[in-house]
Amino acid sequence: MIENLESSDRSVVTPAVKRVRASGPILILAILFVVASFLTWYFTWFGRDLSDSDISKFLLDEKHPRHVQHALLQIQQRLEHGDATAKQWYPQIITLAGSPETEFRLTVAWLMGADSSSEEFHNSLKKLLADPEAIVRRNAALALVRFNDASGRSELLAILQPFTVTAPAAGALQSSLSSGAQISRGALLGRILQPNNEVVEIRSPLIGKVDRLLVANGANLAKGDTVLTMKSDEQSVWEALRALSVVGQQEDVGLIESYGSGAEPVSERLKQQASLTANAIRHRALEKK
């Protein structure tokens, strides 16, 4: 039988709610967590301005690569604003161009294009065209255009073509990639299980997307065998097209126009730049006649 509460004379008593105060240690811990998060962000944020002494100190702190990159970015910004004080760090920049750390070399290669009057930078960039890492060679080729130097032209053309990824060791391929997959630089492309059961990873040297998978998952590979090809990301292609408008030659036009004719599925931005680049090359060729 359901009791009729409306007709009941009994009153409902609401129990008192006890408020529990946060203990001091928990509050302190929460504050420390917030402060630590802020400091981590603040000291790793590349937008934070550095003093001259900070830049000098950070450039030497190779145990913390982000410190070195932060200093290099600050120097680049000074160069772009015409700040002559940045020249005090040129010797350290050139030293970093020979560093075993890829991140330093690729950053330095881009930075050195900010001062096309420096012969030291010019010579260092030409050496970086032979770097073992594709990303360093590409940055060097783009920077050399600012020196009106076409010695990186072949590397610029390579940006417009599929890049070949090879097996770093012999063994059975383990990969779940598919054609068209977007990949970032350093992303895992697959693993190779060697006969001794050791595993060697295949990492992407560039940002882009998978063009063609040339071997199937589980296939046995020899060291140096082609695993896949990948296409460059849109920003890299756009930068290469812009650079080729300055240093490209007549025989490059066919490849360049493939980005404007629909042969390559690209954005309108790239189509427009491809057309501008092809026209600029033709115009220069006519001027030389």
C-alpha positions in Angstrom: 0.0 0.0 0.0 1.4 3.4 -1.1 1.5 6.0 1.6 -0.1 9.4 0.8 2.6 11.8 1.7 0.5 14.9 1.1 -2.0 13.8 3.8 0.7 12.7 6.2 1.2 14.7 9.3 4.8 13.7 9.5 7.3 16.3 8.5 10.4 15.5 6.5 13.6 16.3 8.2 16.6 17.1 6.0 19.8 16.0 7.5 22.4 18.6 8.0 25.2 18.6 5.4 28.7 18.6 6.8 31.1 20.7 4.9 34.6 19.3 4.6 37.3 21.9 4.3 40.2 21.2 2.0 43.2 20.3 4.1 46.2 22.5 3.9 48.6 20.0 2.3 46.1 19.2 -0.6 45.6 22.9 -1.3 49.4 23.5 -1.3 49.8 20.5 -3.7 47.2 21.9 -6.1 48.9 25.3 -6.1 52.3 23.7 -6.8 50.8 21.7 -9.6 49.5 24.8 -11.3 52.8 26.7 -10.8 54.8 23.8 -12.1 52.6 23.6 -15.2 53.0 27.3 -15.8 56.7 27.3 -15.4 57.1 24.3 -17.7 55.1 26.2 -20.4 56.9 29.4 -19.8 60.4 28.0 -20.0 59.7 25.9 -23.1 57.6 28.5 -25.0 59.6 29.7 -28.0 57.7 33.1 -28.0 59.4 34.2 -24.8 62.0 36.9 -25.4 65.5 36.1 -24.3 68.2 38.5 -23.2 71.6 38.5 -24.9 73.1 36.5 -22.0 70.2 34.0 -22.2 70.8 33.4 -25.9 74.5 32.9 -25.3 73.8 30.4 -22.5 71.0 28.6 -24.4 73.2 28.1 -27.5 75.6 26.1 -25.4 73.0 24.0 -23.7 73.0 21.1 -26.1 71.7 18.8 -23.4 68.4 20.6 -23.8 67.7 20.9 -27.5 64.7 23.1 -27.0 66.9 25.7 -25.4 69.2 25.7 -28.4 66.2 26.0 -30.8 64.7 28.8 -28.7 67.9 30.8 -28.9 68.2 30.2 -32.7 64.6 31.4 -33.2 65.3 34.5 -31.3 68.4 35.2 -33.4 66.4 34.7 -36.6 63.8 37.2 -35.4 66.5 39.7 -34.7 68.0 39.2 -38.1 64.7 39.7 -39.8 64.3 43.0 -37.9 67.7 44.2 -39.0 69.3 43.9 -35.6 73.1 43.8 -36.1 73.7 42.5 -32.6 72.7 39.1 -33.8 76.1 38.8 -35.6 77.8 38.1 -32.3 76.4 34.6 -32.4 77.5 33.7 -35.9 80.4 31.6 -34.9 78.2 29.5 -32.6 75.6 29.1 -35.4 78.2 27.9 -37.9 79.4 25.4 -35.3 75.9 24.1 -34.8 75.7 23.5 -38.6 78.1 20.6 -38.0 76.3 19.2 -34.9 75.3 15.5 -34.9 71.8 16.7 -33.7 69.5 16.9 -36.7 67.2 19.4 -35.1 70.0 21.8 -34.7 71.2 21.5 -38.3 67.7 21.9 -39.8 67.0 25.0 -37.7 70.4 26.5 -38.5 69.9 25.8 -42.2 66.7 27.8 -42.2 68.0 30.6 -40.0 71.1 31.3 -42.2 68.8 32.4 -45.0 67.9 35.4 -42.9 71.3 37.1 -43.7 72.1 36.7 -47.4 75.1 39.1 -47.0 77.0 36.6 -44.9 79.6 34.6 -46.9 80.1 32.4 -43.9 76.5 31.4 -43.9 76.5 31.0 -47.7 79.4 28.5 -47.5 77.9 26.6 -44.6 74.6 26.2 -46.5 76.4 24.8 -49.5 77.9 22.1 -47.3 74.5 21.3 -45.8 73.3 20.3 -49.3 75.2 17.1 -48.7 73.6 16.4 -45.3 72.4 12.8 -44.8 69.0 14.1 -43.6 66.6 15.2 -46.3 64.9 17.8 -44.2 68.3 19.6 -43.6 69.1 19.5 -47.3 65.7 20.9 -48.2 66.0 23.8 -45.7 69.5 24.5 -47.0 68.3 24.6 -50.6 65.5 27.0 -49.7 67.8 29.3 -47.8 70.3 29.4 -50.6 67.7 30.9 -52.9 68.0 34.0 -50.7 71.6 34.2 -51.8 70.5 33.9 -55.4 72.3 30.6 -55.4 70.8 27.9 -57.5 73.1 25.1 -56.2 70.2 23.6 -54.3 67.9 23.4 -57.3 67.9 19.6 -57.6 66.9 19.4 -53.9 64.0 21.8 -54.6 62.8 19.6 -57.5 63.0 16.6 -55.2 60.4 18.2 -53.0 58.0 18.0 -55.9 58.6 14.3 -56.5 57.9 11.2 -54.3 60.5 10.5 -51.7 61.8 6.9 -51.4 62.0 5.3 -48.0 64.4 2.3 -47.8 64.8 -0.5 -45.4 67.5 0.3 -42.8 68.2 -3.4 -42.2 67.4 -6.9 -43.5 64.4 -8.8 -42.2 60.6 -9.2 -42.2 58.5 -6.0 -42.6 55.8 -5.3 -40.0 53.6 -2.4 -41.1 50.0 -1.4 -41.0 50.2 1.7 -43.2 47.9 2.4 -46.1 48.3 4.5 -49.2 47.3 8.1 -48.6 48.0 8.0 -44.9 49.2 11.3 -43.4 52.5 11.1 -41.6 54.6 13.4 -39.5 58.4 13.6 -39.4 59.6 10.9 -37.0 56.4 8.9 -37.2 56.7 5.1 -37.1 56.3 3.7 -40.6 57.0 0.1 -39.8 59.4 -2.3 -38.1 61.8 -4.9 -39.4 62.2 -8.1 -37.5 65.7 -9.3 -38.1 66.8 -13.0 -38.2 68.3 -12.6 -34.8 64.8 -11.4 -33.5 66.0 -7.8 -33.0 63.6 -5.2 -34.2 64.7 -2.1 -36.2 62.2 0.8 -36.6 61.6 2.7 -39.8 60.9 6.3 -39.0 59.6 9.0 -41.4 62.4 11.5 -42.3 59.8 14.0 -43.6 56.2 15.2 -43.1 53.8 14.2 -45.9 51.7 11.3 -46.9 52.2 7.8 -48.1 52.2 7.7 -51.9 52.8 4.0 -52.7 53.4 0.9 -50.6 55.9 -1.1 -52.6 56.2 -4.2 -50.4 53.5 -6.1 -48.4 53.4 -6.6 -44.7 55.4 -9.6 -43.8 57.7 -9.4 -46.8 61.4 -10.2 -46.4 63.6 -7.3 -47.2 67.3 -6.8 -47.8 69.0 -3.7 -46.4 68.4 -0.8 -48.8 65.2 -2.2 -50.4 62.5 0.3 -51.2 59.7 0.1 -48.7 57.4 2.9 -49.8 57.3 6.4 -51.4 55.9 9.5 -49.8 54.8 12.9 -51.1 55.7 16.2 -49.5 53.3 18.2 -47.5 51.6 21.2 -49.1 53.7 23.8 -47.3 56.9 22.3 -48.4 55.7 22.0 -52.0 54.5 25.7 -51.9 57.9 26.8 -50.6 59.7 24.8 -53.3 57.5 26.3 -56.1 58.3 29.8 -54.8 62.0 29.1 -54.7 62.0 27.6 -58.2 60.4 30.8 -59.5 63.8 32.3 -58.8 66.2 29.5 -59.7 64.2 27.1 -61.8 65.1 26.3 -65.4 63.1 25.7 -68.6 63.4 21.9 -68.2 61.7 22.1 -64.8 58.5 23.5 -66.2 56.9 20.2 -67.0 57.2 19.0 -63.4 56.0 22.3 -62.0 53.0 22.4 -64.3 51.9 19.0 -63.1 50.8 20.8 -60.0 48.6 23.1 -61.9 47.2 20.9 -64.6 45.3 18.5 -62.3 47.9 15.7 -62.7 48.5 16.2 -59.0 45.5 16.5 -56.6 46.4 19.7 -54.9 44.8 22.9 -53.5 44.0 26.0 -55.6 46.8 27.7 -53.7 49.4 25.3 -55.1 47.8 25.4 -58.6 48.2 29.2 -58.6 51.8 29.1 -57.4 52.7 26.5 -60.0 51.3 28.7 -62.7 53.2 31.8 -61.4 56.4 29.8 -61.1 56.2 28.4 -64.6 55.5 31.8 -66.0 58.4 33.3 -64.1 60.8 30.7 -65.5 59.6 31.3 -69.1 60.0 35.0 -68.7 63.6 34.6 -67.5 64.3 32.3 -70.4 63.0 34.9 -72.9 65.1 37.6 -71.3 68.3 35.6 -71.8 67.6 35.3 -75.5 
